[in-house]
Amino acid sequence: MTDQTRPADKIHIRDLRLQCIIGLREEEREAKQEVIVNITLEADLTDAGQGDRIEQTVDYARIAEEVTALVAGSRFFLLERLAEAIAELCLAQPPVQRVRVCVEKPGALPAARAAAGNLLGRCGTLEEVADAVLFLLTNDFVVGQVIYVDGGRHMRGRTYD
């Protein structure tokens, strides 16, 4: 299996219980509430598996510390925005390539265990997005593509007949 077809390795940070101001209602803005954060980090960890050195892997303890500080100091209205901020933080850590974040708010709905916001992210640099757009626009074999670029962070293509 080549490096390009090899599935990404995953590191999970599960059930990180944190406190923050989150929500739309006035009473939710007055006191910190519990949120539960689950993160799946994707990276190529081949070197770490063979070399056994922290420099070759994702420092998940550092990420957990940084996520804890971010969440504790946040005052977002939406779970989705909190999940996005966590994803941005994770993607800034080499060698993370993709991240999945789920933020749960226990007790948000009376008849449910929790409300949750999920995010799957792969944030590219502006240069990566520009290169990808130029590649797609300058190749004849790409026909019928509409490219959505969102603030230099996400790129999606959709084919139309």
JOKA-V668615 format. One record per residue. SS is DSSP state (a for helix, b for strand, c for the rest). PHI is phi in whole degrees, 0 to 359 (999 if undefined). Layout:
ss->SS phi->PHI
ss->SS phi->PHI
//
This chain:
ss->c phi->999
ss->c phi->280
ss->c phi->300
ss->c phi->285
ss->c phi->260
ss->c phi->291
ss->c phi->297
ss->c phi->292
ss->b phi->285
ss->b phi->230
ss->b phi->238
ss->b phi->249
ss->b phi->246
ss->b phi->247
ss->b phi->55
ss->b phi->284
ss->b phi->268
ss->b phi->227
ss->b phi->238
ss->b phi->198
ss->c phi->276
ss->c phi->207
ss->c phi->131
ss->c phi->264
ss->c phi->286
ss->a phi->305
ss->a phi->294
ss->a phi->284
ss->a phi->269
ss->c phi->267
ss->c phi->224
ss->c phi->293
ss->b phi->239
ss->b phi->282
ss->b phi->232
ss->b phi->243
ss->b phi->251
ss->b phi->238
ss->b phi->230
ss->b phi->241
ss->b phi->259
ss->b phi->248
ss->b phi->199
ss->c phi->274
ss->c phi->250
ss->a phi->304
ss->a phi->299
ss->a phi->295
ss->a phi->294
ss->a phi->263
ss->a phi->263
ss->c phi->62
ss->c phi->235
ss->a phi->302
ss->a phi->295
ss->a phi->263
ss->c phi->229
ss->c phi->274
ss->c phi->278
ss->a phi->292
ss->a phi->294
ss->a phi->295
ss->a phi->297
ss->a phi->299
ss->a phi->298
ss->a phi->292
ss->a phi->295
ss->a phi->302
ss->a phi->295
ss->a phi->300
ss->a phi->296
ss->a phi->300
ss->a phi->266
ss->c phi->276
ss->c phi->217
ss->c phi->285
ss->c phi->273
ss->c phi->247
ss->a phi->299
ss->a phi->298
ss->a phi->290
ss->a phi->297
ss->a phi->299
ss->a phi->297
ss->a phi->298
ss->a phi->294
ss->a phi->298
ss->a phi->300
ss->a phi->299
ss->a phi->295
ss->a phi->290
ss->c phi->280
ss->c phi->261
ss->c phi->293
ss->c phi->261
ss->c phi->298
ss->c phi->253
ss->b phi->217
ss->b phi->214
ss->b phi->239
ss->b phi->235
ss->b phi->234
ss->b phi->245
ss->b phi->254
ss->b phi->238
ss->b phi->300
ss->c phi->80
ss->c phi->292
ss->c phi->238
ss->c phi->304
ss->c phi->263
ss->c phi->235
ss->c phi->297
ss->b phi->194
ss->b phi->259
ss->b phi->219
ss->b phi->243
ss->b phi->246
ss->b phi->213
ss->b phi->246
ss->b phi->230
ss->c phi->221
ss->c phi->268
ss->c phi->258
ss->c phi->288
ss->a phi->302
ss->a phi->295
ss->a phi->297
ss->a phi->294
ss->a phi->299
ss->a phi->299
ss->a phi->295
ss->a phi->297
ss->a phi->299
ss->a phi->300
ss->a phi->294
ss->a phi->282
ss->c phi->256
ss->c phi->246
ss->c phi->295
ss->c phi->285
ss->c phi->269
ss->c phi->235
ss->c phi->71
ss->b phi->261
ss->b phi->248
ss->b phi->251
ss->b phi->254
ss->b phi->243
ss->b phi->246
ss->c phi->58
ss->c phi->76
ss->c phi->259
ss->b phi->230
ss->b phi->224
ss->b phi->228
ss->b phi->242
ss->b phi->226
ss->b phi->268
ss->c phi->242
ss->c phi->279
//
